[in-house]
Amino acid sequence: MYRIVEAKHLADNIVRMDVEAPWVAKHCLPGQFLIVREDERGERLPMTICDYDREAGTVTIVTQTVGAGTYRMAELQTGDAFMDVVGPLGNPSELVKTPIDELKKKKILFVGGGLGTAPVYPQVKWMHEHGIDVDVIVGAKTKDLVILEDEMKAVAGQLYVTTDDGSYGRSGMVTKVIEDLAAEGKTWDVCVCIGPMIMMKFCCLTTKKLGIPTIVSMNPIMVDGTGMCGACRLIVGGEVKFACVDGPEFDGHKVDFDLAMKRQAQYKTEEGRALLAFEEGDTHHGGCGVCGGDE
């Protein structure tokens, strides 16, 4: 069992949990994720790692209630426990594998949209711990949905908070802030963008126009998290990839976001799952309940 050391509500339907998982805390790196299961009847839920404390042996996850599994998870309190915490899974961020002396020469921008702020945080914290100042843009629909602002302030070189409705910080979406800062003379060598797929798509369109190489995390489309179900199948640079085992990070300018979003919508219906199995042929496997690969 994996005890919840602390459970805290960050915003409406958004919960942060520090979980005792010493082996995971010892080995994980920014960019990786976990599979969490509440009990023997619970769903296997992929969760990006928001933070980790190797000394205390804890990992931090942030979840938003969107389905039965996450609603059940949000009801857990400090002192409760998960039956399973599996990880670390996926590949660490490209940037944490880059030599420090090279990183110190780069101007880096991190962009977190909504819940995507959670997986952005450990990367920014890692940069800070290695003496690298980075710019960070955090976006949310409204003031009440801004998360981890204080934590991000402590590790970001410069933090820009924006809300779609203008209720806090700057006004407008993260793409507007990128454009505004660029117009003010800001330049970056690379951008890391994590958030809802539609947000990452338009962020990539903006950075491509500005000539900024961009990394995105495709964790929003993961289901099984081990490459077995095929739910996170996507096209990157014309090649079939799976977010959970090949990623979750990819070159954002090569990701076919339109196809990924269309596929995600289809996956929600039985007829759509059957069509995907037919269309994708040998490259489709498991998870859909149609092709038999999940049995």
ZADO-1210 file (C-alpha; in nm, 4 decimals, padded with zeros to 6 digits):
<atoms>
<atom x="00.0000" y="00.0000" z="00.0000" code="MET" pos="1"/>
<atom x="00.1131" y="00.3542" z="-00.0779" code="TYR" pos="2"/>
<atom x="00.0078" y="00.5966" z="00.1951" code="ARG" pos="3"/>
<atom x="-00.1125" y="00.9484" z="00.1116" code="ILE" pos="4"/>
<atom x="00.1036" y="01.1724" z="00.3282" code="VAL" pos="5"/>
<atom x="-00.0983" y="01.4815" z="00.2408" code="GLU" pos="6"/>
<atom x="-00.4041" y="01.5517" z="00.0261" code="ALA" pos="7"/>
<atom x="-00.4815" y="01.9135" z="-00.0545" code="LYS" pos="8"/>
<atom x="-00.7397" y="02.0844" z="-00.2778" code="HIS" pos="9"/>
<atom x="-00.5662" y="02.3362" z="-00.5031" code="LEU" pos="10"/>
<atom x="-00.8734" y="02.4583" z="-00.6898" code="ALA" pos="11"/>
<atom x="-01.2219" y="02.3481" z="-00.7866" code="ASP" pos="12"/>
<atom x="-01.1988" y="01.9753" z="-00.8728" code="ASN" pos="13"/>
<atom x="-00.8160" y="01.9810" z="-00.8604" code="ILE" pos="14"/>
<atom x="-00.6386" y="01.7842" z="-00.5862" code="VAL" pos="15"/>
<atom x="-00.2703" y="01.7530" z="-00.5001" code="ARG" pos="16"/>
<atom x="-00.1446" y="01.4410" z="-00.3218" code="MET" pos="17"/>
<atom x="00.1951" y="01.3576" z="-00.1730" code="ASP" pos="18"/>
<atom x="00.2267" y="00.9791" z="-00.1793" code="VAL" pos="19"/>
<atom x="00.4764" y="00.7507" z="-00.0067" code="GLU" pos="20"/>
<atom x="00.6583" y="00.5641" z="-00.2852" code="ALA" pos="21"/>
<atom x="01.0306" y="00.5496" z="-00.1933" code="PRO" pos="22"/>
<atom x="01.1518" y="00.3465" z="-00.4915" code="TRP" pos="23"/>
<atom x="00.9729" y="00.5709" z="-00.7405" code="VAL" pos="24"/>
<atom x="01.0950" y="00.8866" z="-00.5652" code="ALA" pos="25"/>
<atom x="01.4514" y="00.7573" z="-00.5803" code="LYS" pos="26"/>
<atom x="01.4489" y="00.6867" z="-00.9537" code="HIS" pos="27"/>
<atom x="01.2051" y="00.9305" z="-01.1206" code="CYS" pos="28"/>
<atom x="01.2995" y="01.2341" z="-01.3276" code="LEU" pos="29"/>
<atom x="01.0975" y="01.5303" z="-01.4600" code="PRO" pos="30"/>
<atom x="00.8793" y="01.4351" z="-01.7545" code="GLY" pos="31"/>
<atom x="00.7962" y="01.0840" z="-01.6360" code="GLN" pos="32"/>
<atom x="00.4638" y="00.9546" z="-01.5072" code="PHE" pos="33"/>
<atom x="00.3020" y="00.6920" z="-01.2833" code="LEU" pos="34"/>
<atom x="00.0129" y="00.4489" z="-01.2986" code="ILE" pos="35"/>
<atom x="-00.2001" y="00.4739" z="-00.9855" code="VAL" pos="36"/>
<atom x="-00.4764" y="00.2397" z="-00.8730" code="ARG" pos="37"/>
<atom x="-00.6937" y="00.3076" z="-00.5694" code="GLU" pos="38"/>
<atom x="-00.7949" y="-00.0526" z="-00.4963" code="ASP" pos="39"/>
<atom x="-00.8521" y="-00.3859" z="-00.6703" code="GLU" pos="40"/>
<atom x="-01.1686" y="-00.2503" z="-00.8358" code="ARG" pos="41"/>
<atom x="-01.0150" y="00.0809" z="-00.9355" code="GLY" pos="42"/>
<atom x="-00.9061" y="00.2054" z="-01.2760" code="GLU" pos="43"/>
<atom x="-00.5394" y="00.2232" z="-01.3688" code="ARG" pos="44"/>
<atom x="-00.4923" y="00.5985" z="-01.3960" code="LEU" pos="45"/>
<atom x="-00.1822" y="00.7542" z="-01.5581" code="PRO" pos="46"/>
<atom x="-00.0594" y="01.0517" z="-01.3540" code="MET" pos="47"/>
<atom x="00.2277" y="01.2829" z="-01.4414" code="THR" pos="48"/>
<atom x="00.4783" y="01.3440" z="-01.1633" code="ILE" pos="49"/>
<atom x="00.4364" y="01.6968" z="-01.0277" code="CYS" pos="50"/>
<atom x="00.7185" y="01.6742" z="-00.7738" code="ASP" pos="51"/>
<atom x="00.9290" y="01.4266" z="-00.5787" code="TYR" pos="52"/>
<atom x="01.1287" y="01.4220" z="-00.2572" code="ASP" pos="53"/>
<atom x="01.4003" y="01.1569" z="-00.2638" code="ARG" pos="54"/>
<atom x="01.4860" y="01.2035" z="00.1045" code="GLU" pos="55"/>
<atom x="01.1272" y="01.1767" z="00.2260" code="ALA" pos="56"/>
<atom x="01.0500" y="00.9023" z="-00.0271" code="GLY" pos="57"/>
<atom x="00.7409" y="01.0753" z="-00.1647" code="THR" pos="58"/>
<atom x="00.6064" y="01.1651" z="-00.5072" code="VAL" pos="59"/>
<atom x="00.3456" y="01.4309" z="-00.5786" code="THR" pos="60"/>
<atom x="00.0568" y="01.3940" z="-00.8214" code="ILE" pos="61"/>
<atom x="-00.2134" y="01.6428" z="-00.9192" code="VAL" pos="62"/>
<atom x="-00.5467" y="01.5227" z="-01.0517" code="THR" pos="63"/>
<atom x="-00.8595" y="01.6858" z="-01.1895" code="GLN" pos="64"/>
<atom x="-01.1951" y="01.5144" z="-01.1496" code="THR" pos="65"/>
<atom x="-01.3172" y="01.4258" z="-01.4984" code="VAL" pos="66"/>
<atom x="-01.4434" y="01.0684" z="-01.4624" code="GLY" pos="67"/>
<atom x="-01.5476" y="00.8042" z="-01.2085" code="ALA" pos="68"/>
<atom x="-01.1882" y="00.7018" z="-01.1332" code="GLY" pos="69"/>
<atom x="-01.0637" y="01.0527" z="-01.0652" code="THR" pos="70"/>
<atom x="-01.3745" y="01.1391" z="-00.8623" code="TYR" pos="71"/>
<atom x="-01.3059" y="00.8392" z="-00.6392" code="ARG" pos="72"/>
<atom x="-00.9419" y="00.9423" z="-00.6126" code="MET" pos="73"/>
<atom x="-01.0356" y="01.2979" z="-00.5119" code="ALA" pos="74"/>
<atom x="-01.2356" y="01.1619" z="-00.2180" code="GLU" pos="75"/>
<atom x="-00.9232" y="01.0098" z="-00.0603" code="LEU" pos="76"/>
<atom x="-00.7863" y="01.1889" z="00.2436" code="GLN" pos="77"/>
<atom x="-00.4519" y="01.2253" z="00.4176" code="THR" pos="78"/>
<atom x="-00.3724" y="00.8857" z="00.5734" code="GLY" pos="79"/>
<atom x="-00.5590" y="00.6840" z="00.3080" code="ASP" pos="80"/>
<atom x="-00.3582" y="00.4745" z="00.0654" code="ALA" pos="81"/>
<atom x="-00.3375" y="00.3589" z="-00.2953" code="PHE" pos="82"/>
<atom x="-00.3167" y="-00.0109" z="-00.3683" code="MET" pos="83"/>
<atom x="-00.0726" y="00.0385" z="-00.6585" code="ASP" pos="84"/>
<atom x="00.1744" y="00.3060" z="-00.7634" code="VAL" pos="85"/>
<atom x="00.3751" y="00.1900" z="-01.0658" code="VAL" pos="86"/>
<atom x="00.6637" y="00.3878" z="-01.2102" code="GLY" pos="87"/>
<atom x="00.8511" y="00.5795" z="-01.3098" code="PRO" pos="88"/>
<atom x="00.7216" y="00.5235" z="-01.6629" code="LEU" pos="89"/>
<atom x="00.7906" y="00.6998" z="-01.9908" code="GLY" pos="90"/>
<atom x="01.1047" y="00.8868" z="-02.0861" code="ASN" pos="91"/>
<atom x="01.2472" y="01.1791" z="-01.8862" code="PRO" pos="92"/>
<atom x="01.2363" y="01.5258" z="-02.0359" code="SER" pos="93"/>
<atom x="01.4853" y="01.5834" z="-02.3167" code="GLU" pos="94"/>
<atom x="01.6219" y="01.8882" z="-02.1374" code="LEU" pos="95"/>
<atom x="01.7220" y="01.7043" z="-01.8185" code="VAL" pos="96"/>
<atom x="01.9338" y="01.4738" z="-02.0341" code="LYS" pos="97"/>
<atom x="02.1177" y="01.7701" z="-02.1902" code="THR" pos="98"/>
<atom x="02.4598" y="01.8665" z="-02.0477" code="PRO" pos="99"/>
<atom x="02.4274" y="02.1478" z="-01.7940" code="ILE" pos="100"/>
<atom x="02.6847" y="02.3689" z="-01.9670" code="ASP" pos="101"/>
<atom x="02.4753" y="02.3524" z="-02.2860" code="GLU" pos="102"/>
<atom x="02.1526" y="02.4331" z="-02.1012" code="LEU" pos="103"/>
<atom x="02.3089" y="02.7394" z="-01.9401" code="LYS" pos="104"/>
<atom x="02.3672" y="02.8817" z="-02.2878" code="LYS" pos="105"/>
<atom x="02.0011" y="02.8475" z="-02.3837" code="LYS" pos="106"/>
<atom x="01.7064" y="03.0772" z="-02.3264" code="LYS" pos="107"/>
<atom x="01.4216" y="02.8459" z="-02.2304" code="ILE" pos="108"/>
<atom x="01.0480" y="02.9108" z="-02.2075" code="LEU" pos="109"/>
<atom x="00.8060" y="02.6800" z="-02.0251" code="PHE" pos="110"/>
<atom x="00.4323" y="02.7102" z="-02.0859" code="VAL" pos="111"/>
<atom x="00.1769" y="02.5367" z="-01.8637" code="GLY" pos="112"/>
<atom x="-00.1932" y="02.5410" z="-01.9453" code="GLY" pos="113"/>
<atom x="-00.4433" y="02.4432" z="-01.6770" code="GLY" pos="114"/>
<atom x="-00.3482" y="02.1098" z="-01.5213" code="LEU" pos="115"/>
<atom x="-00.0418" y="02.1088" z="-01.7483" code="GLY" pos="116"/>
<atom x="00.1188" y="02.3425" z="-01.4956" code="THR" pos="117"/>
<atom x="00.1730" y="02.0371" z="-01.2717" code="ALA" pos="118"/>
<atom x="00.4141" y="01.8478" z="-01.5024" code="PRO" pos="119"/>
<atom x="00.5833" y="02.1763" z="-01.6007" code="VAL" pos="120"/>
<atom x="00.6725" y="02.2454" z="-01.2374" code="TYR" pos="121"/>
<atom x="00.9273" y="01.9620" z="-01.1797" code="PRO" pos="122"/>
<atom x="01.1136" y="02.0589" z="-01.4956" code="GLN" pos="123"/>
<atom x="01.1369" y="02.4239" z="-01.3902" code="VAL" pos="124"/>
<atom x="01.2391" y="02.3182" z="-01.0388" code="LYS" pos="125"/>
<atom x="01.5113" y="02.0926" z="-01.1832" code="TRP" pos="126"/>
<atom x="01.6417" y="02.3843" z="-01.3895" code="MET" pos="127"/>
<atom x="01.6494" y="02.6085" z="-01.0826" code="HIS" pos="128"/>
<atom x="01.8370" y="02.3461" z="-00.8806" code="GLU" pos="129"/>
<atom x="02.1010" y="02.3350" z="-01.1543" code="HIS" pos="130"/>
<atom x="02.1448" y="02.7118" z="-01.1703" code="GLY" pos="131"/>
<atom x="01.9404" y="02.7734" z="-01.4847" code="ILE" pos="132"/>
<atom x="01.6896" y="03.0595" z="-01.4914" code="ASP" pos="133"/>
<atom x="01.3944" y="03.0072" z="-01.7251" code="VAL" pos="134"/>
<atom x="01.0843" y="03.2017" z="-01.8231" code="ASP" pos="135"/>
<atom x="00.7482" y="03.0460" z="-01.7338" code="VAL" pos="136"/>
<atom x="00.3977" y="03.1234" z="-01.8562" code="ILE" pos="137"/>
<atom x="00.1104" y="02.9733" z="-01.6562" code="VAL" pos="138"/>
<atom x="-00.2368" y="02.9977" z="-01.8028" code="GLY" pos="139"/>
<atom x="-00.5832" y="02.9157" z="-01.6698" code="ALA" pos="140"/>
<atom x="-00.9410" y="02.9909" z="-01.7671" code="LYS" pos="141"/>
<atom x="-01.0011" y="03.2013" z="-01.4582" code="THR" pos="142"/>
<atom x="-00.8299" y="03.3112" z="-01.1354" code="LYS" pos="143"/>
<atom x="-00.9774" y="03.0279" z="-00.9281" code="ASP" pos="144"/>
<atom x="-00.8145" y="02.7683" z="-01.1546" code="LEU" pos="145"/>
<atom x="-00.4580" y="02.9000" z="-01.1327" code="VAL" pos="146"/>
<atom x="-00.2477" y="02.6351" z="-00.9541" code="ILE" pos="147"/>
<atom x="00.1038" y="02.6136" z="-00.8075" code="LEU" pos="148"/>
<atom x="00.1672" y="02.9856" z="-00.8466" code="GLU" pos="149"/>
<atom x="00.3721" y="03.0227" z="-00.5273" code="ASP" pos="150"/>
<atom x="00.5717" y="02.7083" z="-00.5977" code="GLU" pos="151"/>
<atom x="00.6464" y="02.8267" z="-00.9501" code="MET" pos="152"/>
<atom x="00.7486" y="03.1755" z="-00.8324" code="LYS" pos="153"/>
<atom x="01.0125" y="03.0171" z="-00.6101" code="ALA" pos="154"/>
<atom x="01.1872" y="02.8400" z="-00.8992" code="VAL" pos="155"/>
<atom x="01.1153" y="03.0406" z="-01.2162" code="ALA" pos="156"/>
<atom x="01.3489" y="03.3118" z="-01.3382" code="GLY" pos="157"/>
<atom x="01.0451" y="03.5103" z="-01.4520" code="GLN" pos="158"/>
<atom x="00.6828" y="03.4015" z="-01.4098" code="LEU" pos="159"/>
<atom x="00.3935" y="03.5324" z="-01.6189" code="TYR" pos="160"/>
<atom x="00.0407" y="03.4331" z="-01.5109" code="VAL" pos="161"/>
<atom x="-00.2485" y="03.4833" z="-01.7501" code="THR" pos="162"/>
<atom x="-00.6197" y="03.4039" z="-01.7414" code="THR" pos="163"/>
<atom x="-00.8518" y="03.3687" z="-02.0388" code="ASP" pos="164"/>
<atom x="-01.1104" y="03.5974" z="-01.8794" code="ASP" pos="165"/>
<atom x="-00.8603" y="03.8517" z="-01.7480" code="GLY" pos="166"/>
<atom x="-00.9625" y="03.7931" z="-01.3855" code="SER" pos="167"/>
<atom x="-00.5991" y="03.7573" z="-01.2729" code="TYR" pos="168"/>
<atom x="-00.2558" y="03.8406" z="-01.4066" code="GLY" pos="169"/>
<atom x="-00.2403" y="03.9145" z="-01.7757" code="ARG" pos="170"/>
<atom x="-00.5497" y="03.8846" z="-01.9926" code="SER" pos="171"/>
<atom x="-00.5754" y="03.6276" z="-02.2671" code="GLY" pos="172"/>
<atom x="-00.4514" y="03.2851" z="-02.3626" code="MET" pos="173"/>
<atom x="-00.0891" y="03.1715" z="-02.3334" code="VAL" pos="174"/>
<atom x="-00.0372" y="03.2213" z="-02.7071" code="THR" pos="175"/>
<atom x="-00.1128" y="03.5910" z="-02.6685" code="LYS" pos="176"/>
<atom x="00.1439" y="03.6196" z="-02.3893" code="VAL" pos="177"/>
<atom x="00.4076" y="03.4476" z="-02.6051" code="ILE" pos="178"/>
<atom x="00.3378" y="03.6911" z="-02.8882" code="GLU" pos="179"/>
<atom x="00.3319" y="03.9924" z="-02.6557" code="ASP" pos="180"/>
<atom x="00.6629" y="03.9000" z="-02.4930" code="LEU" pos="181"/>
<atom x="00.8207" y="03.8355" z="-02.8326" code="ALA" pos="182"/>
<atom x="00.7018" y="04.1794" z="-02.9456" code="ALA" pos="183"/>
<atom x="00.8655" y="04.3255" z="-02.6336" code="GLU" pos="184"/>
<atom x="01.1977" y="04.1774" z="-02.7451" code="GLY" pos="185"/>
<atom x="01.2021" y="03.8446" z="-02.5612" code="LYS" pos="186"/>
<atom x="01.3689" y="03.5577" z="-02.7483" code="THR" pos="187"/>
<atom x="01.3972" y="03.1876" z="-02.6677" code="TRP" pos="188"/>
<atom x="01.5981" y="02.8968" z="-02.8045" code="ASP" pos="189"/>
<atom x="01.3426" y="02.6354" z="-02.7036" code="VAL" pos="190"/>
<atom x="00.9906" y="02.6161" z="-02.5613" code="CYS" pos="191"/>
<atom x="00.8354" y="02.3377" z="-02.3528" code="VAL" pos="192"/>
<atom x="00.4556" y="02.3432" z="-02.3628" code="CYS" pos="193"/>
<atom x="00.2236" y="02.1156" z="-02.1616" code="ILE" pos="194"/>
<atom x="-00.1539" y="02.1406" z="-02.1343" code="GLY" pos="195"/>
<atom x="-00.4754" y="02.0460" z="-02.3144" code="PRO" pos="196"/>
<atom x="-00.4182" y="01.9280" z="-02.6712" code="MET" pos="197"/>
<atom x="-00.5955" y="02.2237" z="-02.8300" code="ILE" pos="198"/>
<atom x="-00.3772" y="02.4603" z="-02.6271" code="MET" pos="199"/>
<atom x="-00.0568" y="02.2764" z="-02.7276" code="MET" pos="200"/>
<atom x="-00.1644" y="02.2844" z="-03.0920" code="LYS" pos="201"/>
<atom x="-00.2056" y="02.6622" z="-03.0987" code="PHE" pos="202"/>
<atom x="00.1037" y="02.7157" z="-02.8878" code="CYS" pos="203"/>
<atom x="00.3012" y="02.5195" z="-03.1480" code="CYS" pos="204"/>
<atom x="00.1487" y="02.7205" z="-03.4325" code="LEU" pos="205"/>
<atom x="00.2604" y="03.0364" z="-03.2517" code="THR" pos="206"/>
<atom x="00.6141" y="02.9168" z="-03.1769" code="THR" pos="207"/>
<atom x="00.6568" y="02.7819" z="-03.5295" code="LYS" pos="208"/>
<atom x="00.5697" y="03.1251" z="-03.6650" code="LYS" pos="209"/>
<atom x="00.8288" y="03.2737" z="-03.4281" code="LEU" pos="210"/>
<atom x="01.0901" y="03.0112" z="-03.5151" code="GLY" pos="211"/>
<atom x="01.1117" y="02.8599" z="-03.1650" code="ILE" pos="212"/>
<atom x="01.1679" y="02.4793" z="-03.1455" code="PRO" pos="213"/>
<atom x="00.8961" y="02.3385" z="-02.9180" code="THR" pos="214"/>
<atom x="00.8590" y="02.0269" z="-02.7060" code="ILE" pos="215"/>
<atom x="00.5138" y="01.9052" z="-02.6038" code="VAL" pos="216"/>
<atom x="00.4022" y="01.6324" z="-02.3654" code="SER" pos="217"/>
<atom x="00.1275" y="01.4084" z="-02.4986" code="MET" pos="218"/>
<atom x="00.0328" y="01.2743" z="-02.1559" code="ASN" pos="219"/>
<atom x="-00.3336" y="01.3902" z="-02.1939" code="PRO" pos="220"/>
<atom x="-00.4067" y="01.1032" z="-02.4335" code="ILE" pos="221"/>
<atom x="-00.2610" y="00.8161" z="-02.2286" code="MET" pos="222"/>
<atom x="-00.4843" y="00.5402" z="-02.0895" code="VAL" pos="223"/>
<atom x="-00.2958" y="00.2190" z="-02.0133" code="ASP" pos="224"/>
<atom x="00.0483" y="00.3777" z="-01.9872" code="GLY" pos="225"/>
<atom x="00.2467" y="00.0683" z="-02.0868" code="THR" pos="226"/>
<atom x="00.2034" y="00.0513" z="-02.4652" code="GLY" pos="227"/>
<atom x="-00.0538" y="-00.2300" z="-02.4457" code="MET" pos="228"/>
<atom x="-00.3831" y="-00.0534" z="-02.5212" code="CYS" pos="229"/>
<atom x="-00.2890" y="00.1629" z="-02.8188" code="GLY" pos="230"/>
<atom x="-00.5086" y="00.4519" z="-02.7006" code="ALA" pos="231"/>
<atom x="-00.2223" y="00.7021" z="-02.7162" code="CYS" pos="232"/>
<atom x="-00.1336" y="00.6262" z="-03.0786" code="ARG" pos="233"/>
<atom x="-00.0350" y="00.9400" z="-03.2691" code="LEU" pos="234"/>
<atom x="00.1518" y="01.0518" z="-03.5786" code="ILE" pos="235"/>
<atom x="00.4770" y="01.2418" z="-03.5309" code="VAL" pos="236"/>
<atom x="00.6706" y="01.3446" z="-03.8390" code="GLY" pos="237"/>
<atom x="00.4713" y="01.0965" z="-04.0467" code="GLY" pos="238"/>
<atom x="00.5562" y="00.8026" z="-03.8165" code="GLU" pos="239"/>
<atom x="00.3326" y="00.6117" z="-03.5747" code="VAL" pos="240"/>
<atom x="00.4285" y="00.6711" z="-03.2122" code="LYS" pos="241"/>
<atom x="00.2777" y="00.5846" z="-02.8741" code="PHE" pos="242"/>
<atom x="00.2865" y="00.8582" z="-02.6122" code="ALA" pos="243"/>
<atom x="00.3424" y="00.6293" z="-02.3148" code="CYS" pos="244"/>
<atom x="00.6466" y="00.4365" z="-02.4418" code="VAL" pos="245"/>
<atom x="00.7937" y="00.6625" z="-02.7118" code="ASP" pos="246"/>
<atom x="00.7249" y="00.9810" z="-02.5157" code="GLY" pos="247"/>
<atom x="00.5485" y="01.1426" z="-02.3505" code="PRO" pos="248"/>
<atom x="00.7524" y="01.4296" z="-02.4998" code="GLU" pos="249"/>
<atom x="00.7737" y="01.4946" z="-02.8732" code="PHE" pos="250"/>
<atom x="00.8706" y="01.7652" z="-03.1194" code="ASP" pos="251"/>
<atom x="00.5535" y="01.9725" z="-03.1140" code="GLY" pos="252"/>
<atom x="00.6029" y="02.0996" z="-03.4661" code="HIS" pos="253"/>
<atom x="00.5897" y="01.7412" z="-03.5955" code="LYS" pos="254"/>
<atom x="00.2825" y="01.6205" z="-03.4013" code="VAL" pos="255"/>
<atom x="-00.0391" y="01.5831" z="-03.6008" code="ASP" pos="256"/>
<atom x="-00.2660" y="01.7401" z="-03.3383" code="PHE" pos="257"/>
<atom x="-00.5767" y="01.7387" z="-03.5582" code="ASP" pos="258"/>
<atom x="-00.5533" y="01.3638" z="-03.6094" code="LEU" pos="259"/>
<atom x="-00.4778" y="01.3034" z="-03.2419" code="ALA" pos="260"/>
<atom x="-00.7801" y="01.5073" z="-03.1293" code="MET" pos="261"/>
<atom x="-01.0059" y="01.3415" z="-03.3859" code="LYS" pos="262"/>
<atom x="-00.8868" y="01.0000" z="-03.2733" code="ARG" pos="263"/>
<atom x="-00.9388" y="01.0895" z="-02.9082" code="GLN" pos="264"/>
<atom x="-01.2985" y="01.1928" z="-02.9782" code="ALA" pos="265"/>
<atom x="-01.3664" y="00.8741" z="-03.1776" code="GLN" pos="266"/>
<atom x="-01.2224" y="00.6578" z="-02.9022" code="TYR" pos="267"/>
<atom x="-01.5066" y="00.7611" z="-02.6711" code="LYS" pos="268"/>
<atom x="-01.7767" y="00.5734" z="-02.8671" code="THR" pos="269"/>
<atom x="-01.8138" y="00.2036" z="-02.9522" code="GLU" pos="270"/>
<atom x="-01.8722" y="00.2802" z="-03.3198" code="GLU" pos="271"/>
<atom x="-01.5696" y="00.5091" z="-03.3233" code="GLY" pos="272"/>
<atom x="-01.3473" y="00.2427" z="-03.1651" code="ARG" pos="273"/>
<atom x="-01.4560" y="-00.0091" z="-03.4276" code="ALA" pos="274"/>
<atom x="-01.3785" y="00.2401" z="-03.7041" code="LEU" pos="275"/>
<atom x="-01.0331" y="00.3073" z="-03.5600" code="LEU" pos="276"/>
<atom x="-00.9564" y="-00.0649" z="-03.5534" code="ALA" pos="277"/>
<atom x="-01.0574" y="-00.0879" z="-03.9209" code="PHE" pos="278"/>
<atom x="-00.8741" y="00.2262" z="-04.0352" code="GLU" pos="279"/>
<atom x="-00.5506" y="00.1597" z="-03.8481" code="GLU" pos="280"/>
<atom x="-00.5172" y="-00.2056" z="-03.9401" code="GLY" pos="281"/>
<atom x="-00.1965" y="-00.3658" z="-03.8135" code="ASP" pos="282"/>
<atom x="-00.0866" y="-00.0499" z="-03.6348" code="THR" pos="283"/>
<atom x="-00.3943" y="-00.0597" z="-03.4093" code="HIS" pos="284"/>
<atom x="-00.3793" y="-00.2787" z="-03.1021" code="HIS" pos="285"/>
<atom x="-00.5658" y="-00.3348" z="-02.7770" code="GLY" pos="286"/>
<atom x="-00.7657" y="-00.1038" z="-02.5559" code="GLY" pos="287"/>
<atom x="-01.0571" y="-00.0468" z="-02.7914" code="CYS" pos="288"/>
<atom x="-01.2445" y="-00.3636" z="-02.6951" code="GLY" pos="289"/>
<atom x="-01.2871" y="-00.4466" z="-03.0640" code="VAL" pos="290"/>
<atom x="-00.9650" y="-00.5894" z="-03.1985" code="CYS" pos="291"/>
<atom x="-00.9033" y="-00.8305" z="-02.9110" code="GLY" pos="292"/>
<atom x="-00.5524" y="-00.7028" z="-02.8398" code="GLY" pos="293"/>
<atom x="-00.6497" y="-00.6133" z="-02.4868" code="ASP" pos="294"/>
<atom x="-00.7497" y="-00.9680" z="-02.3920" code="GLU" pos="295"/>
</atoms>
